[in-house]
């Protein structure tokens, strides 16, 4: 039984350390997290996924990158590079994006995709989740557990 508890403590400590390092990295602008709001990258990246984006020194054709566009960000695949400008395209789109992307507008390349976790950033989802948790917490069955 002690070995099981030790293993649980080890897993808890490791996951806490990983979460802490992710929060520090996000806070220090070494890792960026974005919620994908459209299906333009389907089926590779589904709508409401979170993408973990890391800055890179250079980018290659076929990499998926996130770049700044006006007051938002876009996550698309690089289909060509010419003179410091990138031509991008969403995997689900029929044609390439109309405007070339200046390399200085690139936030970074997509390192990891977390499917459907973007729902957690949706304010309506969060409101419903807190409502459900409140009802669950207030229920007599829950109070009997403690």
PLY file of the C-alpha trace (Angstrom):
ply
format ascii 1.0
element vertex 146
property float x
property float y
property float z
element edge 145
property int vertex1
property int vertex2
end_header
0.00 0.00 0.00
2.87 2.40 0.79
4.34 1.84 -2.68
1.04 2.84 -4.26
0.92 6.02 -2.17
4.54 6.79 -3.03
3.76 6.35 -6.72
0.73 8.65 -6.43
2.83 11.27 -4.64
5.50 10.99 -7.32
2.94 11.44 -10.12
1.32 14.36 -8.31
4.68 16.05 -7.74
5.79 15.49 -11.34
2.54 16.79 -12.80
2.64 19.79 -10.45
6.19 20.55 -11.56
5.20 20.26 -15.23
2.19 22.54 -14.74
4.30 25.06 -12.86
6.93 25.11 -15.59
4.23 25.58 -18.26
2.71 28.50 -16.33
6.15 30.09 -15.91
6.90 29.60 -19.61
3.59 31.14 -20.64
4.10 34.02 -18.22
7.60 34.72 -19.54
6.41 34.55 -23.18
8.32 31.43 -24.12
5.18 29.39 -24.84
1.91 30.70 -26.24
-1.52 29.09 -26.00
-4.28 29.90 -28.47
-7.79 28.59 -29.00
-8.59 27.65 -32.60
-11.89 29.38 -33.42
-12.58 27.98 -36.91
-12.43 24.71 -38.79
-9.99 25.95 -41.43
-7.30 23.51 -40.24
-9.58 20.46 -40.01
-9.01 17.56 -39.78
-5.46 18.27 -38.56
-6.57 20.75 -35.89
-10.21 20.72 -34.94
-12.24 23.79 -33.99
-12.04 24.61 -30.24
-8.67 22.94 -29.84
-5.88 24.69 -27.98
-2.58 24.97 -29.81
0.70 25.28 -27.94
2.93 27.58 -29.98
6.71 27.91 -29.64
8.77 30.66 -31.30
11.43 29.40 -33.72
14.41 30.96 -35.45
13.30 29.75 -38.86
10.28 28.10 -40.45
9.87 25.50 -43.17
7.26 24.64 -45.74
4.58 22.28 -44.33
4.97 23.52 -40.75
1.87 24.82 -39.03
2.38 28.32 -37.64
0.38 30.91 -35.76
0.67 34.50 -36.91
-0.78 37.87 -35.99
-3.41 39.34 -38.29
-5.00 42.65 -37.26
-6.32 42.11 -33.72
-6.35 38.32 -33.86
-4.22 35.31 -34.64
-4.43 32.73 -37.41
-3.09 29.18 -37.34
-2.37 27.82 -40.84
0.14 25.68 -42.71
3.07 27.22 -44.62
2.84 26.26 -48.30
5.69 28.42 -49.61
8.33 30.91 -48.47
9.70 33.77 -50.57
11.92 36.67 -49.53
10.89 36.68 -45.87
7.20 36.28 -46.64
5.17 33.15 -46.10
2.22 31.89 -48.11
-0.17 30.04 -45.80
-3.30 27.95 -46.23
-5.78 26.26 -43.95
-5.89 22.50 -44.56
-9.67 22.61 -45.06
-9.55 25.63 -47.38
-9.62 25.25 -51.17
-7.15 28.05 -51.85
-4.20 29.77 -50.21
-4.69 32.80 -47.98
-4.99 36.03 -50.00
-2.24 37.95 -48.19
1.35 36.90 -47.68
2.51 36.81 -44.06
5.57 38.83 -43.08
7.93 36.62 -41.06
7.99 39.25 -38.29
4.25 38.59 -37.72
4.83 34.91 -36.98
4.24 34.08 -33.30
5.69 30.58 -33.66
5.09 27.06 -34.85
2.47 24.74 -33.46
4.23 22.35 -31.11
1.22 20.56 -29.61
-2.53 20.43 -30.16
-4.96 19.81 -27.30
-8.26 18.80 -28.94
-11.49 20.31 -27.62
-9.85 22.00 -24.60
-10.71 25.32 -26.20
-14.26 24.81 -24.99
-12.91 25.59 -21.52
-12.06 29.11 -22.67
-15.59 29.73 -23.92
-17.39 32.01 -21.46
-20.72 30.22 -21.96
-19.13 26.86 -21.26
-17.47 28.22 -18.12
-20.76 29.71 -16.90
-22.55 26.40 -17.42
-19.73 24.47 -15.75
-19.82 26.70 -12.67
-23.62 26.40 -12.53
-23.44 22.61 -12.71
-20.68 22.51 -10.08
-22.73 24.79 -7.83
-25.80 22.60 -8.11
-23.73 19.48 -7.57
-22.01 20.98 -4.52
-25.32 22.11 -3.04
-26.96 18.72 -3.47
-27.59 16.71 -0.25
-25.87 13.66 -1.73
-22.62 15.59 -2.00
-22.80 16.88 1.58
-23.12 13.30 2.86
-19.73 12.49 1.41
-17.98 14.89 3.76
0 1
1 2
2 3
3 4
4 5
5 6
6 7
7 8
8 9
9 10
10 11
11 12
12 13
13 14
14 15
15 16
16 17
17 18
18 19
19 20
20 21
21 22
22 23
23 24
24 25
25 26
26 27
27 28
28 29
29 30
30 31
31 32
32 33
33 34
34 35
35 36
36 37
37 38
38 39
39 40
40 41
41 42
42 43
43 44
44 45
45 46
46 47
47 48
48 49
49 50
50 51
51 52
52 53
53 54
54 55
55 56
56 57
57 58
58 59
59 60
60 61
61 62
62 63
63 64
64 65
65 66
66 67
67 68
68 69
69 70
70 71
71 72
72 73
73 74
74 75
75 76
76 77
77 78
78 79
79 80
80 81
81 82
82 83
83 84
84 85
85 86
86 87
87 88
88 89
89 90
90 91
91 92
92 93
93 94
94 95
95 96
96 97
97 98
98 99
99 100
100 101
101 102
102 103
103 104
104 105
105 106
106 107
107 108
108 109
109 110
110 111
111 112
112 113
113 114
114 115
115 116
116 117
117 118
118 119
119 120
120 121
121 122
122 123
123 124
124 125
125 126
126 127
127 128
128 129
129 130
130 131
131 132
132 133
133 134
134 135
135 136
136 137
137 138
138 139
139 140
140 141
141 142
142 143
143 144
144 145
